[in-house]
Amino acid sequence: MTIDGPEGAPHDRCMKKLLVAARANPKYWADLFRAKLPGHDILEQKPIEDESPIAYVVVGRPPAGLVRSIPGLELVLSLNAGVEHLLASGEVPDDVPIVRLVDDGLTEGMVEWVLAQTLSWHRNLTAYRALQAEQSWAPMHEKLAHERIVTVLGAGALGSPVAQLLVRVGFQTRVWSRSGRAVPGASAFKGRDSLHAAAAGADVLVNLLPLTSDTANVVDASLLNALAPGAFVINAARGGHLVDGDLIAALDSNHLSGAALDVFREEPLPSGHPFWRHPKILVSPHVAAPTHAHIAVAAMVDNIRRYERGEPLRNVVDRNRGY
Ligand SMILES: NC(=O)c1ccc[n+]([C@@H]2O[C@H](COP(=O)([O-])OP(=O)(O)OC[C@H]3O[C@@H](n4cnc5c(N)ncnc54)[C@H](OP(=O)(O)O)[C@@H]3O)[C@@H](O)[C@H]2O)c1
């Protein structure tokens, strides 16, 4: 059966099922998929007592047991860029590919957020806000971007464009990755042995790594101590990368001047957590790069089309690497 639709839909020959297991607004998501995949059967919840195959599932943090229970699963589409929860669940069969979310909305959002935090610290905007409260006219030494070193951990879908923009603004930019991936205009550092060299003397540290067994707790006292005195730390990846107590110690000893944290070991950040009230920490509620549904659906539909044409999928998770 060929069904005409907004996409021209030459590939919609089968009524394959797609289950949207989004926690928030599943109907909204499902309607976006219906508009883009008119020849598919889009479900908002798993039918009870119907064991017919569901080829695709779209998931963020699915309820325990859901993915395991899906009959005939062929492809898992993650609603997030990070897939550590999905992998940790162990529910996706080894032969079923997982594609993580990579789209222009996430990239644009992350680039904006990291640039905003970097420039705000670099040009002392937060410090002047505090001085204003005291009606204090106290100019600080204003450096130029080319006088600052920024190290970005991770040179992937997010780290790479972030580093590219930092280069364009004029920062001396370094990127650290597993494979030493090059970013034009930035110095590339490869592998664990070069981590401290990448951070040595840096004024700003930006974390954009995936959370894996290799990267957990990577931002610890030894890494923080390698940064320049008065440095600023930006964590936009996952809370599990940062050793909370080591950050607080480095701030309280005045080795670091501040930190902008968007992600936390426990989210929402529990009330009473020391980060909430720390005068040198900016807390934001995991909003650096939110998922924009219509952009995300377009990227996922592109991958479904590829799959159905027998073409290589984009952004497939490597289970051995964990990202
Ligand atoms: N706060 C938010 O709103 C938000 C939104 C979206 C994503 N995120 C977070 O951002 C993370 C990064 O996303 P992404 O799409 O850029 O991921 P990605 O494309 O998979 O890139 C990951 C980068 O990290 C490097 N890396 C991985 N393991 C490493 C290791 N052991 N040592 C050194 N480098 C390592 C990779 O090196 P290679 O290049 O050599 O592979 C790659 O450059 C996500 O996992 C998620 O946690 C946060």
The ligand as a MOL file (V3000), in Angstrom:
LIG
                    3D

  0  0  0     0  0            999 V3000
M  V30 BEGIN CTAB
M  V30 COUNTS 48 52 0 0 0
M  V30 BEGIN ATOM
M  V30 1 N 22.0390 19.8290 29.5910 0
M  V30 2 C 21.3340 19.5410 28.5300 0
M  V30 3 O 20.2780 20.1380 28.2870 0
M  V30 4 C 21.8450 18.4860 27.5730 0
M  V30 5 C 21.2210 18.3530 26.3220 0
M  V30 6 C 21.7250 17.4370 25.4200 0
M  V30 7 C 22.8350 16.6570 25.7560 0
M  V30 8 N 23.4100 16.7990 26.9850 0 CHG=1
M  V30 9 C 24.5870 15.9790 27.3500 0
M  V30 10 O 25.6260 16.2260 26.4090 0
M  V30 11 C 26.3130 14.9800 26.1890 0
M  V30 12 C 27.1230 15.0500 24.9180 0
M  V30 13 O 26.2470 15.0040 23.7930 0
M  V30 14 P 26.8130 14.8580 22.3100 0
M  V30 15 O 25.6090 14.7170 21.4320 0
M  V30 16 O 27.8090 15.9120 21.9810 0 CHG=-1
M  V30 17 O 27.5940 13.4580 22.4210 0
M  V30 18 P 28.5280 12.7720 21.3020 0
M  V30 19 O 28.2430 13.3330 19.9550 0
M  V30 20 O 28.4180 11.3100 21.5060 0
M  V30 21 O 29.9930 13.2670 21.6880 0
M  V30 22 C 30.6520 12.7660 22.8060 0
M  V30 23 C 32.0740 13.2930 22.8190 0
M  V30 24 O 32.6900 12.8580 24.0380 0
M  V30 25 C 33.8940 12.1740 23.7210 0
M  V30 26 N 34.1420 11.0910 24.6880 0
M  V30 27 C 33.3330 10.0610 25.0040 0
M  V30 28 N 33.9270 9.2580 25.9030 0
M  V30 29 C 35.1420 9.7870 26.1450 0
M  V30 30 C 36.2370 9.4120 26.9480 0
M  V30 31 N 36.2060 8.3070 27.7130 0
M  V30 32 N 37.3410 10.1980 26.9460 0
M  V30 33 C 37.3950 11.3060 26.1720 0
M  V30 34 N 36.3930 11.7160 25.3650 0
M  V30 35 C 35.2760 10.9600 25.3550 0
M  V30 36 C 33.6760 11.5990 22.3300 0
M  V30 37 O 34.9430 11.3110 21.7600 0
M  V30 38 P 35.0590 10.8090 20.2230 0
M  V30 39 O 34.7880 12.0440 19.3840 0
M  V30 40 O 36.4610 10.3570 20.0970 0
M  V30 41 O 34.0300 9.7280 20.0460 0
M  V30 42 C 32.9210 12.7390 21.6700 0
M  V30 43 O 33.8040 13.7200 21.1820 0
M  V30 44 C 25.1590 13.9820 26.1850 0
M  V30 45 O 25.6240 12.6700 26.4260 0
M  V30 46 C 24.3110 14.4910 27.3230 0
M  V30 47 O 24.7730 13.9210 28.5220 0
M  V30 48 C 22.9230 17.6890 27.8910 0
M  V30 END ATOM
M  V30 BEGIN BOND
M  V30 1 1 1 2
M  V30 2 2 2 3
M  V30 3 1 2 4
M  V30 4 1 4 5
M  V30 5 2 4 48
M  V30 6 2 5 6
M  V30 7 1 6 7
M  V30 8 2 7 8
M  V30 9 1 8 9
M  V30 10 1 8 48
M  V30 11 1 9 10
M  V30 12 1 9 46
M  V30 13 1 10 11
M  V30 14 1 11 12
M  V30 15 1 11 44
M  V30 16 1 12 13
M  V30 17 1 13 14
M  V30 18 2 14 15
M  V30 19 1 14 16
M  V30 20 1 14 17
M  V30 21 1 17 18
M  V30 22 2 18 19
M  V30 23 1 18 20
M  V30 24 1 18 21
M  V30 25 1 21 22
M  V30 26 1 22 23
M  V30 27 1 23 24
M  V30 28 1 23 42
M  V30 29 1 24 25
M  V30 30 1 25 26
M  V30 31 1 25 36
M  V30 32 1 26 27
M  V30 33 1 26 35
M  V30 34 2 27 28
M  V30 35 1 28 29
M  V30 36 1 29 30
M  V30 37 2 29 35
M  V30 38 1 30 31
M  V30 39 2 30 32
M  V30 40 1 32 33
M  V30 41 2 33 34
M  V30 42 1 34 35
M  V30 43 1 36 37
M  V30 44 1 36 42
M  V30 45 1 37 38
M  V30 46 2 38 39
M  V30 47 1 38 40
M  V30 48 1 38 41
M  V30 49 1 42 43
M  V30 50 1 44 45
M  V30 51 1 44 46
M  V30 52 1 46 47
M  V30 END BOND
M  V30 END CTAB
M  END
